[in-house]
Amino acid sequence: MQSRPNRKRQSVEGRVPMSKWVLDVNTCDLCAGRSEIACAIVCSVEALRIDDQQLVIDRELCMECAYCRSECPRGAIQFR
């Protein structure tokens, strides 16, 4: 994965409160068959990582922009 410059946590217009997001680990296939994990690539603060063969979202790093949700081909990241 390509290294990204450090970015300060910033306000994002239209952000979604983190208490409302759901990551469905049963739906997420870690972008099987693709060269890179789509949601992790679009995350500018590297809040998504793989841990023990599962996707993990780091709440401390996440800016709540929801770009990962729109990038996920399986719809495994939902905001409610």
Distance bins in CASP14 RR format, pairs under 12 A and 6 or more apart:
PFRMAT RR
TARGET T0000
AUTHOR 0000-0000-0000
RMODE 2
METHOD distances of the structure
MODEL  1
1 35 0 0 0 0 0 1 0 0 0 0 0
1 36 1 0 0 1 0 0 0 0 0 0 0
1 37 0 0 0 0 1 0 0 0 0 0 0
1 39 0 0 0 0 0 1 0 0 0 0 0
1 40 1 0 0 1 0 0 0 0 0 0 0
1 41 1 0 0 1 0 0 0 0 0 0 0
1 42 0 0 0 0 0 1 0 0 0 0 0
1 43 0 0 0 0 0 1 0 0 0 0 0
1 46 0 0 0 0 1 0 0 0 0 0 0
1 48 0 0 0 0 0 1 0 0 0 0 0
1 49 0 0 0 0 1 0 0 0 0 0 0
1 50 0 0 0 0 1 0 0 0 0 0 0
2 36 0 0 0 0 1 0 0 0 0 0 0
2 40 0 0 0 0 0 1 0 0 0 0 0
2 41 0 0 0 0 1 0 0 0 0 0 0
2 42 0 0 0 0 0 1 0 0 0 0 0
2 43 0 0 0 0 0 1 0 0 0 0 0
2 44 0 0 0 0 0 1 0 0 0 0 0
2 46 0 0 0 0 1 0 0 0 0 0 0
3 46 0 0 0 0 1 0 0 0 0 0 0
4 40 0 0 0 0 0 1 0 0 0 0 0
4 41 0 0 0 0 1 0 0 0 0 0 0
4 42 0 0 0 0 0 1 0 0 0 0 0
4 43 0 0 0 0 1 0 0 0 0 0 0
4 44 1 0 0 1 0 0 0 0 0 0 0
4 45 1 0 0 1 0 0 0 0 0 0 0
4 46 1 0 0 1 0 0 0 0 0 0 0
4 47 0 0 0 0 0 1 0 0 0 0 0
4 48 0 0 0 0 0 1 0 0 0 0 0
4 61 0 0 0 0 0 1 0 0 0 0 0
5 44 0 0 0 0 1 0 0 0 0 0 0
5 45 0 0 0 0 0 1 0 0 0 0 0
5 46 0 0 0 0 0 1 0 0 0 0 0
6 44 0 0 0 0 0 1 0 0 0 0 0
6 45 0 0 0 0 1 0 0 0 0 0 0
6 46 0 0 0 0 1 0 0 0 0 0 0
6 61 0 0 0 0 0 1 0 0 0 0 0
7 43 0 0 0 0 0 1 0 0 0 0 0
7 44 1 0 1 0 0 0 0 0 0 0 0
7 45 1 0 1 0 0 0 0 0 0 0 0
7 46 0 0 0 0 1 0 0 0 0 0 0
7 47 0 0 0 0 0 1 0 0 0 0 0
7 61 0 0 0 0 1 0 0 0 0 0 0
7 62 0 0 0 0 0 1 0 0 0 0 0
7 63 0 0 0 0 1 0 0 0 0 0 0
7 65 0 0 0 0 0 1 0 0 0 0 0
8 44 0 0 0 0 0 1 0 0 0 0 0
8 45 0 0 0 0 1 0 0 0 0 0 0
8 61 0 0 0 0 0 1 0 0 0 0 0
8 63 0 0 0 0 1 0 0 0 0 0 0
9 15 0 0 0 0 0 1 0 0 0 0 0
9 18 0 0 0 0 0 1 0 0 0 0 0
9 44 0 0 0 0 0 1 0 0 0 0 0
9 45 1 0 0 1 0 0 0 0 0 0 0
9 47 0 0 0 0 1 0 0 0 0 0 0
9 58 0 0 0 0 0 1 0 0 0 0 0
9 59 0 0 0 0 0 1 0 0 0 0 0
9 60 0 0 0 0 1 0 0 0 0 0 0
9 61 1 0 0 1 0 0 0 0 0 0 0
9 62 0 0 0 0 1 0 0 0 0 0 0
9 63 1 0 1 0 0 0 0 0 0 0 0
9 64 0 0 0 0 1 0 0 0 0 0 0
9 65 0 0 0 0 0 1 0 0 0 0 0
10 44 0 0 0 0 1 0 0 0 0 0 0
10 45 0 0 0 0 1 0 0 0 0 0 0
10 62 0 0 0 0 0 1 0 0 0 0 0
10 63 1 0 0 1 0 0 0 0 0 0 0
10 64 0 0 0 0 0 1 0 0 0 0 0
10 65 0 0 0 0 1 0 0 0 0 0 0
11 63 0 0 0 0 1 0 0 0 0 0 0
11 64 0 0 0 0 1 0 0 0 0 0 0
11 65 0 0 0 0 1 0 0 0 0 0 0
12 18 0 0 0 0 0 1 0 0 0 0 0
12 44 0 0 0 0 0 1 0 0 0 0 0
12 45 0 0 0 0 0 1 0 0 0 0 0
12 62 0 0 0 0 0 1 0 0 0 0 0
12 63 1 0 1 0 0 0 0 0 0 0 0
12 64 1 0 0 1 0 0 0 0 0 0 0
12 65 1 0 1 0 0 0 0 0 0 0 0
12 66 0 0 0 0 1 0 0 0 0 0 0
12 67 0 0 0 0 1 0 0 0 0 0 0
13 63 0 0 0 0 0 1 0 0 0 0 0
13 64 0 0 0 0 0 1 0 0 0 0 0
13 65 0 0 0 0 1 0 0 0 0 0 0
13 66 0 0 0 0 0 1 0 0 0 0 0
14 63 0 0 0 0 0 1 0 0 0 0 0
14 64 0 0 0 0 1 0 0 0 0 0 0
14 65 0 0 0 0 1 0 0 0 0 0 0
14 66 0 0 0 0 1 0 0 0 0 0 0
14 67 0 0 0 0 0 1 0 0 0 0 0
14 79 0 0 0 0 0 1 0 0 0 0 0
15 21 0 0 0 0 0 1 0 0 0 0 0
15 62 0 0 0 0 1 0 0 0 0 0 0
15 63 1 0 0 1 0 0 0 0 0 0 0
15 64 1 1 0 0 0 0 0 0 0 0 0
15 65 1 0 1 0 0 0 0 0 0 0 0
15 66 1 0 0 1 0 0 0 0 0 0 0
15 67 0 0 0 0 0 1 0 0 0 0 0
15 69 0 0 0 0 0 1 0 0 0 0 0
15 79 0 0 0 0 1 0 0 0 0 0 0
16 22 0 0 0 0 0 1 0 0 0 0 0
16 62 0 0 0 0 1 0 0 0 0 0 0
16 63 0 0 0 0 0 1 0 0 0 0 0
16 64 1 0 1 0 0 0 0 0 0 0 0
16 65 0 0 0 0 1 0 0 0 0 0 0
16 66 1 0 1 0 0 0 0 0 0 0 0
16 67 0 0 0 0 0 1 0 0 0 0 0
16 68 0 0 0 0 0 1 0 0 0 0 0
16 69 0 0 0 0 1 0 0 0 0 0 0
16 70 0 0 0 0 0 1 0 0 0 0 0
16 77 0 0 0 0 0 1 0 0 0 0 0
16 78 0 0 0 0 1 0 0 0 0 0 0
16 79 1 0 1 0 0 0 0 0 0 0 0
16 80 0 0 0 0 1 0 0 0 0 0 0
17 59 0 0 0 0 0 1 0 0 0 0 0
17 62 0 0 0 0 0 1 0 0 0 0 0
17 64 1 0 0 1 0 0 0 0 0 0 0
17 66 0 0 0 0 0 1 0 0 0 0 0
17 79 0 0 0 0 1 0 0 0 0 0 0
17 80 0 0 0 0 0 1 0 0 0 0 0
18 47 0 0 0 0 0 1 0 0 0 0 0
18 57 0 0 0 0 1 0 0 0 0 0 0
18 58 0 0 0 0 0 1 0 0 0 0 0
18 59 1 0 1 0 0 0 0 0 0 0 0
18 60 0 0 0 0 0 1 0 0 0 0 0
18 61 0 0 0 0 0 1 0 0 0 0 0
18 62 1 0 0 1 0 0 0 0 0 0 0
18 63 0 0 0 0 1 0 0 0 0 0 0
18 64 1 0 1 0 0 0 0 0 0 0 0
18 65 0 0 0 0 0 1 0 0 0 0 0
18 66 0 0 0 0 0 1 0 0 0 0 0
18 77 0 0 0 0 0 1 0 0 0 0 0
18 79 0 0 0 0 1 0 0 0 0 0 0
18 80 0 0 0 0 0 1 0 0 0 0 0
19 59 0 0 0 0 1 0 0 0 0 0 0
19 62 0 0 0 0 0 1 0 0 0 0 0
19 64 0 0 0 0 0 1 0 0 0 0 0
19 79 0 0 0 0 0 1 0 0 0 0 0
19 80 0 0 0 0 1 0 0 0 0 0 0
20 64 0 0 0 0 1 0 0 0 0 0 0
20 66 0 0 0 0 0 1 0 0 0 0 0
20 69 0 0 0 0 0 1 0 0 0 0 0
20 77 0 0 0 0 0 1 0 0 0 0 0
20 78 0 0 0 0 1 0 0 0 0 0 0
20 79 1 0 1 0 0 0 0 0 0 0 0
20 80 1 0 1 0 0 0 0 0 0 0 0
21 39 0 0 0 0 0 1 0 0 0 0 0
21 47 0 0 0 0 0 1 0 0 0 0 0
21 48 0 0 0 0 0 1 0 0 0 0 0
21 57 1 0 0 1 0 0 0 0 0 0 0
21 59 0 0 0 0 1 0 0 0 0 0 0
21 62 0 0 0 0 1 0 0 0 0 0 0
21 64 0 0 0 0 1 0 0 0 0 0 0
21 65 0 0 0 0 0 1 0 0 0 0 0
21 66 1 0 0 1 0 0 0 0 0 0 0
21 68 0 0 0 0 1 0 0 0 0 0 0
21 69 1 0 0 1 0 0 0 0 0 0 0
21 72 0 0 0 0 0 1 0 0 0 0 0
21 76 0 0 0 0 0 1 0 0 0 0 0
21 77 1 0 0 1 0 0 0 0 0 0 0
21 78 1 0 0 1 0 0 0 0 0 0 0
21 79 1 0 1 0 0 0 0 0 0 0 0
21 80 1 0 0 1 0 0 0 0 0 0 0
22 28 0 0 0 0 0 1 0 0 0 0 0
22 57 0 0 0 0 0 1 0 0 0 0 0
22 69 0 0 0 0 0 1 0 0 0 0 0
22 72 0 0 0 0 0 1 0 0 0 0 0
22 75 0 0 0 0 0 1 0 0 0 0 0
22 76 0 0 0 0 1 0 0 0 0 0 0
22 77 1 0 0 1 0 0 0 0 0 0 0
22 78 1 0 1 0 0 0 0 0 0 0 0
22 79 1 0 0 1 0 0 0 0 0 0 0
22 80 1 0 0 1 0 0 0 0 0 0 0
23 39 0 0 0 0 1 0 0 0 0 0 0
23 47 0 0 0 0 0 1 0 0 0 0 0
23 48 0 0 0 0 1 0 0 0 0 0 0
23 51 0 0 0 0 0 1 0 0 0 0 0
23 54 0 0 0 0 1 0 0 0 0 0 0
23 55 1 0 0 1 0 0 0 0 0 0 0
23 56 0 0 0 0 1 0 0 0 0 0 0
23 57 1 0 1 0 0 0 0 0 0 0 0
23 58 0 0 0 0 0 1 0 0 0 0 0
23 59 0 0 0 0 0 1 0 0 0 0 0
23 62 0 0 0 0 0 1 0 0 0 0 0
23 68 0 0 0 0 1 0 0 0 0 0 0
23 69 0 0 0 0 1 0 0 0 0 0 0
23 72 0 0 0 0 1 0 0 0 0 0 0
23 74 0 0 0 0 0 1 0 0 0 0 0
23 75 0 0 0 0 0 1 0 0 0 0 0
23 76 1 0 0 1 0 0 0 0 0 0 0
23 77 1 0 1 0 0 0 0 0 0 0 0
23 78 0 0 0 0 1 0 0 0 0 0 0
23 79 0 0 0 0 0 1 0 0 0 0 0
23 80 0 0 0 0 0 1 0 0 0 0 0
24 54 0 0 0 0 0 1 0 0 0 0 0
24 55 0 0 0 0 1 0 0 0 0 0 0
24 57 0 0 0 0 0 1 0 0 0 0 0
24 69 0 0 0 0 0 1 0 0 0 0 0
24 72 0 0 0 0 1 0 0 0 0 0 0
24 74 0 0 0 0 1 0 0 0 0 0 0
24 75 1 0 0 1 0 0 0 0 0 0 0
24 76 1 0 1 0 0 0 0 0 0 0 0
24 77 1 0 0 1 0 0 0 0 0 0 0
24 78 1 0 0 1 0 0 0 0 0 0 0
24 80 0 0 0 0 0 1 0 0 0 0 0
25 50 0 0 0 0 0 1 0 0 0 0 0
25 51 0 0 0 0 0 1 0 0 0 0 0
25 52 0 0 0 0 0 1 0 0 0 0 0
25 53 0 0 0 0 1 0 0 0 0 0 0
25 54 1 0 1 0 0 0 0 0 0 0 0
25 55 1 0 0 1 0 0 0 0 0 0 0
25 56 0 0 0 0 1 0 0 0 0 0 0
25 57 0 0 0 0 0 1 0 0 0 0 0
25 74 0 0 0 0 0 1 0 0 0 0 0
25 76 1 0 0 1 0 0 0 0 0 0 0
25 77 0 0 0 0 0 1 0 0 0 0 0
26 54 0 0 0 0 1 0 0 0 0 0 0
26 55 0 0 0 0 0 1 0 0 0 0 0
26 74 0 0 0 0 0 1 0 0 0 0 0
26 75 0 0 0 0 0 1 0 0 0 0 0
26 76 0 0 0 0 1 0 0 0 0 0 0
27 54 0 0 0 0 0 1 0 0 0 0 0
27 55 0 0 0 0 0 1 0 0 0 0 0
27 72 0 0 0 0 1 0 0 0 0 0 0
27 73 0 0 0 0 0 1 0 0 0 0 0
27 74 1 0 1 0 0 0 0 0 0 0 0
27 75 1 0 0 1 0 0 0 0 0 0 0
27 76 1 0 1 0 0 0 0 0 0 0 0
27 77 0 0 0 0 1 0 0 0 0 0 0
27 78 0 0 0 0 1 0 0 0 0 0 0
28 37 0 0 0 0 1 0 0 0 0 0 0
28 38 0 0 0 0 0 1 0 0 0 0 0
28 39 0 0 0 0 1 0 0 0 0 0 0
28 40 0 0 0 0 0 1 0 0 0 0 0
28 48 0 0 0 0 0 1 0 0 0 0 0
28 50 0 0 0 0 0 1 0 0 0 0 0
28 53 0 0 0 0 0 1 0 0 0 0 0
28 54 1 0 0 1 0 0 0 0 0 0 0
28 55 1 0 1 0 0 0 0 0 0 0 0
28 56 0 0 0 0 0 1 0 0 0 0 0
28 57 0 0 0 0 0 1 0 0 0 0 0
28 68 0 0 0 0 0 1 0 0 0 0 0
28 69 0 0 0 0 0 1 0 0 0 0 0
28 72 1 0 0 1 0 0 0 0 0 0 0
28 73 0 0 0 0 0 1 0 0 0 0 0
28 74 1 0 0 1 0 0 0 0 0 0 0
28 75 0 0 0 0 1 0 0 0 0 0 0
28 76 1 1 0 0 0 0 0 0 0 0 0
28 77 1 0 0 1 0 0 0 0 0 0 0
28 78 0 0 0 0 0 1 0 0 0 0 0
29 37 0 0 0 0 1 0 0 0 0 0 0
29 38 0 0 0 0 0 1 0 0 0 0 0
29 39 0 0 0 0 0 1 0 0 0 0 0
29 50 0 0 0 0 0 1 0 0 0 0 0
29 53 0 0 0 0 0 1 0 0 0 0 0
29 54 0 0 0 0 0 1 0 0 0 0 0
29 55 0 0 0 0 1 0 0 0 0 0 0
29 72 0 0 0 0 0 1 0 0 0 0 0
29 73 0 0 0 0 1 0 0 0 0 0 0
29 74 1 0 0 1 0 0 0 0 0 0 0
29 75 0 0 0 0 0 1 0 0 0 0 0
29 76 0 0 0 0 1 0 0 0 0 0 0
30 36 0 0 0 0 0 1 0 0 0 0 0
30 37 1 0 1 0 0 0 0 0 0 0 0
30 38 0 0 0 0 1 0 0 0 0 0 0
30 39 0 0 0 0 1 0 0 0 0 0 0
30 40 0 0 0 0 1 0 0 0 0 0 0
30 48 0 0 0 0 0 1 0 0 0 0 0
30 49 0 0 0 0 0 1 0 0 0 0 0
30 50 1 0 0 1 0 0 0 0 0 0 0
30 51 0 0 0 0 0 1 0 0 0 0 0
30 52 0 0 0 0 0 1 0 0 0 0 0
30 53 1 0 0 1 0 0 0 0 0 0 0
30 54 0 0 0 0 1 0 0 0 0 0 0
30 55 1 0 0 1 0 0 0 0 0 0 0
30 56 0 0 0 0 0 1 0 0 0 0 0
30 72 0 0 0 0 0 1 0 0 0 0 0
30 73 0 0 0 0 0 1 0 0 0 0 0
30 74 0 0 0 0 1 0 0 0 0 0 0
30 76 0 0 0 0 1 0 0 0 0 0 0
31 37 1 0 1 0 0 0 0 0 0 0 0
31 38 1 0 1 0 0 0 0 0 0 0 0
31 39 0 0 0 0 1 0 0 0 0 0 0
31 40 0 0 0 0 1 0 0 0 0 0 0
31 41 0 0 0 0 1 0 0 0 0 0 0
31 42 0 0 0 0 0 1 0 0 0 0 0
31 48 0 0 0 0 0 1 0 0 0 0 0
31 50 0 0 0 0 0 1 0 0 0 0 0
31 55 0 0 0 0 1 0 0 0 0 0 0
31 68 0 0 0 0 0 1 0 0 0 0 0
31 71 0 0 0 0 1 0 0 0 0 0 0
31 72 0 0 0 0 1 0 0 0 0 0 0
31 73 1 0 0 1 0 0 0 0 0 0 0
31 74 0 0 0 0 1 0 0 0 0 0 0
31 75 0 0 0 0 0 1 0 0 0 0 0
31 76 0 0 0 0 1 0 0 0 0 0 0
32 38 0 0 0 0 0 1 0 0 0 0 0
32 53 0 0 0 0 0 1 0 0 0 0 0
32 73 0 0 0 0 1 0 0 0 0 0 0
32 74 0 0 0 0 1 0 0 0 0 0 0
32 76 0 0 0 0 0 1 0 0 0 0 0
33 73 0 0 0 0 0 1 0 0 0 0 0
34 40 0 0 0 0 0 1 0 0 0 0 0
34 41 0 0 0 0 1 0 0 0 0 0 0
34 71 0 0 0 0 0 1 0 0 0 0 0
34 72 0 0 0 0 0 1 0 0 0 0 0
34 73 0 0 0 0 1 0 0 0 0 0 0
34 74 0 0 0 0 0 1 0 0 0 0 0
35 41 0 0 0 0 1 0 0 0 0 0 0
36 42 0 0 0 0 0 1 0 0 0 0 0
36 43 0 0 0 0 0 1 0 0 0 0 0
36 48 0 0 0 0 0 1 0 0 0 0 0
36 50 0 0 0 0 0 1 0 0 0 0 0
36 71 0 0 0 0 0 1 0 0 0 0 0
36 73 0 0 0 0 0 1 0 0 0 0 0
37 43 0 0 0 0 1 0 0 0 0 0 0
37 46 0 0 0 0 0 1 0 0 0 0 0
37 48 1 0 0 1 0 0 0 0 0 0 0
37 49 0 0 0 0 1 0 0 0 0 0 0
37 50 1 0 0 1 0 0 0 0 0 0 0
37 54 0 0 0 0 0 1 0 0 0 0 0
37 55 1 0 0 1 0 0 0 0 0 0 0
37 56 0 0 0 0 0 1 0 0 0 0 0
37 68 0 0 0 0 1 0 0 0 0 0 0
37 71 0 0 0 0 1 0 0 0 0 0 0
37 72 0 0 0 0 1 0 0 0 0 0 0
37 73 0 0 0 0 0 1 0 0 0 0 0
37 74 0 0 0 0 0 1 0 0 0 0 0
37 76 0 0 0 0 0 1 0 0 0 0 0
37 77 0 0 0 0 0 1 0 0 0 0 0
38 48 0 0 0 0 1 0 0 0 0 0 0
38 55 0 0 0 0 0 1 0 0 0 0 0
38 67 0 0 0 0 0 1 0 0 0 0 0
38 68 0 0 0 0 1 0 0 0 0 0 0
38 69 0 0 0 0 0 1 0 0 0 0 0
38 70 0 0 0 0 1 0 0 0 0 0 0
38 71 1 0 1 0 0 0 0 0 0 0 0
38 72 1 0 0 1 0 0 0 0 0 0 0
38 73 1 0 0 1 0 0 0 0 0 0 0
38 74 0 0 0 0 1 0 0 0 0 0 0
38 75 0 0 0 0 0 1 0 0 0 0 0
38 76 0 0 0 0 0 1 0 0 0 0 0
38 77 0 0 0 0 0 1 0 0 0 0 0
39 46 0 0 0 0 0 1 0 0 0 0 0
39 47 0 0 0 0 1 0 0 0 0 0 0
39 48 1 0 1 0 0 0 0 0 0 0 0
39 49 0 0 0 0 0 1 0 0 0 0 0
39 50 0 0 0 0 0 1 0 0 0 0 0
39 55 1 0 0 1 0 0 0 0 0 0 0
39 56 0 0 0 0 0 1 0 0 0 0 0
39 57 0 0 0 0 1 0 0 0 0 0 0
39 62 0 0 0 0 0 1 0 0 0 0 0
39 65 0 0 0 0 0 1 0 0 0 0 0
39 66 0 0 0 0 0 1 0 0 0 0 0
39 67 0 0 0 0 1 0 0 0 0 0 0
39 68 1 1 0 0 0 0 0 0 0 0 0
39 69 1 0 0 1 0 0 0 0 0 0 0
39 70 0 0 0 0 1 0 0 0 0 0 0
39 71 1 0 1 0 0 0 0 0 0 0 0
39 72 1 0 1 0 0 0 0 0 0 0 0
39 73 0 0 0 0 1 0 0 0 0 0 0
39 74 0 0 0 0 1 0 0 0 0 0 0
39 75 0 0 0 0 1 0 0 0 0 0 0
39 76 0 0 0 0 1 0 0 0 0 0 0
39 77 1 0 0 1 0 0 0 0 0 0 0
40 46 1 0 0 1 0 0 0 0 0 0 0
40 47 0 0 0 0 1 0 0 0 0 0 0
40 48 1 0 1 0 0 0 0 0 0 0 0
40 49 1 0 0 1 0 0 0 0 0 0 0
40 50 1 0 0 1 0 0 0 0 0 0 0
40 55 1 0 0 1 0 0 0 0 0 0 0
40 56 0 0 0 0 0 1 0 0 0 0 0
40 57 0 0 0 0 1 0 0 0 0 0 0
40 58 0 0 0 0 0 1 0 0 0 0 0
40 61 0 0 0 0 0 1 0 0 0 0 0
40 67 0 0 0 0 0 1 0 0 0 0 0
40 68 1 0 0 1 0 0 0 0 0 0 0
40 71 0 0 0 0 1 0 0 0 0 0 0
40 72 0 0 0 0 0 1 0 0 0 0 0
40 77 0 0 0 0 0 1 0 0 0 0 0
41 48 0 0 0 0 1 0 0 0 0 0 0
41 67 0 0 0 0 1 0 0 0 0 0 0
41 68 0 0 0 0 1 0 0 0 0 0 0
41 71 1 0 0 1 0 0 0 0 0 0 0
41 72 0 0 0 0 0 1 0 0 0 0 0
41 73 0 0 0 0 0 1 0 0 0 0 0
42 48 0 0 0 0 1 0 0 0 0 0 0
42 63 0 0 0 0 0 1 0 0 0 0 0
42 65 0 0 0 0 1 0 0 0 0 0 0
42 66 0 0 0 0 0 1 0 0 0 0 0
42 67 1 0 1 0 0 0 0 0 0 0 0
42 68 1 0 0 1 0 0 0 0 0 0 0
42 69 0 0 0 0 1 0 0 0 0 0 0
42 70 0 0 0 0 1 0 0 0 0 0 0
42 71 1 0 1 0 0 0 0 0 0 0 0
42 72 0 0 0 0 1 0 0 0 0 0 0
42 73 0 0 0 0 0 1 0 0 0 0 0
42 77 0 0 0 0 0 1 0 0 0 0 0
43 49 0 0 0 0 1 0 0 0 0 0 0
43 55 0 0 0 0 0 1 0 0 0 0 0
43 56 0 0 0 0 0 1 0 0 0 0 0
43 57 0 0 0 0 1 0 0 0 0 0 0
43 58 0 0 0 0 1 0 0 0 0 0 0
43 61 0 0 0 0 1 0 0 0 0 0 0
43 62 0 0 0 0 1 0 0 0 0 0 0
43 63 0 0 0 0 1 0 0 0 0 0 0
43 64 0 0 0 0 0 1 0 0 0 0 0
43 65 0 0 0 0 1 0 0 0 0 0 0
43 66 0 0 0 0 0 1 0 0 0 0 0
43 67 1 0 0 1 0 0 0 0 0 0 0
43 68 1 0 1 0 0 0 0 0 0 0 0
43 69 0 0 0 0 0 1 0 0 0 0 0
43 70 0 0 0 0 0 1 0 0 0 0 0
43 71 0 0 0 0 1 0 0 0 0 0 0
43 72 0 0 0 0 0 1 0 0 0 0 0
43 77 0 0 0 0 0 1 0 0 0 0 0
44 61 0 0 0 0 0 1 0 0 0 0 0
44 62 0 0 0 0 0 1 0 0 0 0 0
44 63 1 0 0 1 0 0 0 0 0 0 0
44 65 0 0 0 0 1 0 0 0 0 0 0
44 67 1 0 0 1 0 0 0 0 0 0 0
44 68 0 0 0 0 0 1 0 0 0 0 0
44 71 0 0 0 0 0 1 0 0 0 0 0
45 57 0 0 0 0 0 1 0 0 0 0 0
45 58 0 0 0 0 1 0 0 0 0 0 0
45 59 0 0 0 0 0 1 0 0 0 0 0
45 60 0 0 0 0 1 0 0 0 0 0 0
45 61 1 0 1 0 0 0 0 0 0 0 0
45 62 1 0 0 1 0 0 0 0 0 0 0
45 63 1 0 1 0 0 0 0 0 0 0 0
45 64 0 0 0 0 0 1 0 0 0 0 0
45 65 0 0 0 0 1 0 0 0 0 0 0
45 67 0 0 0 0 0 1 0 0 0 0 0
45 68 0 0 0 0 0 1 0 0 0 0 0
46 56 0 0 0 0 0 1 0 0 0 0 0
46 57 0 0 0 0 0 1 0 0 0 0 0
46 58 0 0 0 0 1 0 0 0 0 0 0
46 60 0 0 0 0 0 1 0 0 0 0 0
46 61 1 0 0 1 0 0 0 0 0 0 0
46 62 0 0 0 0 1 0 0 0 0 0 0
46 63 0 0 0 0 0 1 0 0 0 0 0
46 68 0 0 0 0 0 1 0 0 0 0 0
47 55 0 0 0 0 0 1 0 0 0 0 0
47 56 0 0 0 0 1 0 0 0 0 0 0
47 57 1 0 1 0 0 0 0 0 0 0 0
47 58 1 0 1 0 0 0 0 0 0 0 0
47 59 1 0 0 1 0 0 0 0 0 0 0
47 60 0 0 0 0 1 0 0 0 0 0 0
47 61 1 1 0 0 0 0 0 0 0 0 0
47 62 1 0 1 0 0 0 0 0 0 0 0
47 63 1 0 0 1 0 0 0 0 0 0 0
47 64 0 0 0 0 1 0 0 0 0 0 0
47 65 0 0 0 0 1 0 0 0 0 0 0
47 66 0 0 0 0 0 1 0 0 0 0 0
47 67 0 0 0 0 0 1 0 0 0 0 0
47 68 1 0 0 1 0 0 0 0 0 0 0
47 77 0 0 0 0 0 1 0 0 0 0 0
48 54 0 0 0 0 0 1 0 0 0 0 0
48 55 1 0 0 1 0 0 0 0 0 0 0
48 56 1 0 0 1 0 0 0 0 0 0 0
48 57 1 0 1 0 0 0 0 0 0 0 0
48 58 1 0 0 1 0 0 0 0 0 0 0
48 59 0 0 0 0 0 1 0 0 0 0 0
48 61 0 0 0 0 1 0 0 0 0 0 0
48 62 0 0 0 0 1 0 0 0 0 0 0
48 63 0 0 0 0 0 1 0 0 0 0 0
48 65 0 0 0 0 0 1 0 0 0 0 0
48 67 0 0 0 0 0 1 0 0 0 0 0
48 68 1 0 0 1 0 0 0 0 0 0 0
48 69 0 0 0 0 0 1 0 0 0 0 0
48 71 0 0 0 0 0 1 0 0 0 0 0
48 72 0 0 0 0 0 1 0 0 0 0 0
48 76 0 0 0 0 0 1 0 0 0 0 0
48 77 0 0 0 0 1 0 0 0 0 0 0
49 55 1 0 0 1 0 0 0 0 0 0 0
49 56 1 0 1 0 0 0 0 0 0 0 0
49 57 0 0 0 0 1 0 0 0 0 0 0
49 58 1 0 0 1 0 0 0 0 0 0 0
49 61 0 0 0 0 1 0 0 0 0 0 0
49 62 0 0 0 0 0 1 0 0 0 0 0
49 68 0 0 0 0 0 1 0 0 0 0 0
50 56 1 0 0 1 0 0 0 0 0 0 0
50 57 0 0 0 0 0 1 0 0 0 0 0
50 58 0 0 0 0 0 1 0 0 0 0 0
51 57 0 0 0 0 0 1 0 0 0 0 0
51 58 0 0 0 0 1 0 0 0 0 0 0
54 76 0 0 0 0 0 1 0 0 0 0 0
55 68 0 0 0 0 1 0 0 0 0 0 0
55 72 0 0 0 0 1 0 0 0 0 0 0
55 74 0 0 0 0 0 1 0 0 0 0 0
55 75 0 0 0 0 0 1 0 0 0 0 0
55 76 1 0 0 1 0 0 0 0 0 0 0
55 77 0 0 0 0 1 0 0 0 0 0 0
56 62 0 0 0 0 0 1 0 0 0 0 0
56 68 0 0 0 0 0 1 0 0 0 0 0
56 77 0 0 0 0 0 1 0 0 0 0 0
57 63 0 0 0 0 0 1 0 0 0 0 0
57 64 0 0 0 0 0 1 0 0 0 0 0
57 65 0 0 0 0 0 1 0 0 0 0 0
57 66 0 0 0 0 0 1 0 0 0 0 0
57 68 1 0 0 1 0 0 0 0 0 0 0
57 69 0 0 0 0 0 1 0 0 0 0 0
57 72 0 0 0 0 0 1 0 0 0 0 0
57 76 0 0 0 0 0 1 0 0 0 0 0
57 77 1 0 0 1 0 0 0 0 0 0 0
57 78 0 0 0 0 0 1 0 0 0 0 0
57 79 0 0 0 0 0 1 0 0 0 0 0
58 68 0 0 0 0 0 1 0 0 0 0 0
61 68 0 0 0 0 0 1 0 0 0 0 0
62 68 0 0 0 0 1 0 0 0 0 0 0
62 69 0 0 0 0 0 1 0 0 0 0 0
62 77 0 0 0 0 0 1 0 0 0 0 0
62 79 0 0 0 0 0 1 0 0 0 0 0
64 79 0 0 0 0 1 0 0 0 0 0 0
65 71 0 0 0 0 0 1 0 0 0 0 0
65 77 0 0 0 0 0 1 0 0 0 0 0
65 79 0 0 0 0 0 1 0 0 0 0 0
66 72 0 0 0 0 0 1 0 0 0 0 0
66 77 0 0 0 0 1 0 0 0 0 0 0
66 78 0 0 0 0 1 0 0 0 0 0 0
66 79 1 0 1 0 0 0 0 0 0 0 0
66 80 0 0 0 0 0 1 0 0 0 0 0
67 77 0 0 0 0 1 0 0 0 0 0 0
67 79 0 0 0 0 0 1 0 0 0 0 0
68 74 0 0 0 0 0 1 0 0 0 0 0
68 75 0 0 0 0 0 1 0 0 0 0 0
68 76 0 0 0 0 1 0 0 0 0 0 0
68 77 1 0 1 0 0 0 0 0 0 0 0
68 78 0 0 0 0 0 1 0 0 0 0 0
68 79 0 0 0 0 1 0 0 0 0 0 0
69 75 1 0 0 1 0 0 0 0 0 0 0
69 76 0 0 0 0 1 0 0 0 0 0 0
69 77 1 0 1 0 0 0 0 0 0 0 0
69 78 1 0 0 1 0 0 0 0 0 0 0
69 79 1 0 1 0 0 0 0 0 0 0 0
69 80 0 0 0 0 0 1 0 0 0 0 0
70 77 0 0 0 0 1 0 0 0 0 0 0
70 78 0 0 0 0 0 1 0 0 0 0 0
70 79 0 0 0 0 0 1 0 0 0 0 0
71 77 0 0 0 0 1 0 0 0 0 0 0
72 78 0 0 0 0 1 0 0 0 0 0 0
72 79 0 0 0 0 0 1 0 0 0 0 0
END
